[in-house]
Amino acid sequence: MTGNSFLFSLMAPQGGGSSGLSILLFQIVAIGLVFYFLVIRPQGQARKKHADMLAALKKGDEIMTTGGLIGKVKDIKEDRVTLETGTSTVIVDRARIVRIGDSVAPGQ
């Protein structure tokens, strides 16, 4: 057998060809479900919890950013937060907040 005819003989249905196709489709669906439940769904839940945590942010909360800055919220705008840390004030992106008080963002 040459290389091409061997490949065609593997792909050609032999008697119960439709059962082979259904097994293949079942395996693809099973892999998709495993991928969804182990990767996509947990990331979506973590993203939602982080968004809920940031929505509850208010002035006076003690926060920590991904860069390690710790301070109190002085002012909140749409996507920017003014943070008072020590004797200086810093403006950080709201999405970079990983901890508010004792509650830590999921995945951190």
Secondary structure, 3 states (H helix, E strand, C coil): CCHHHHHHHHHCCCCCHHHHHHHHHHHHHHHHHHHHHHHHHHHHHHHHHHHHHHHCCCCCCEEEECCCCEEEEEEECCCEEEEEECCEEEEEEHHHEEEECCEECCCC
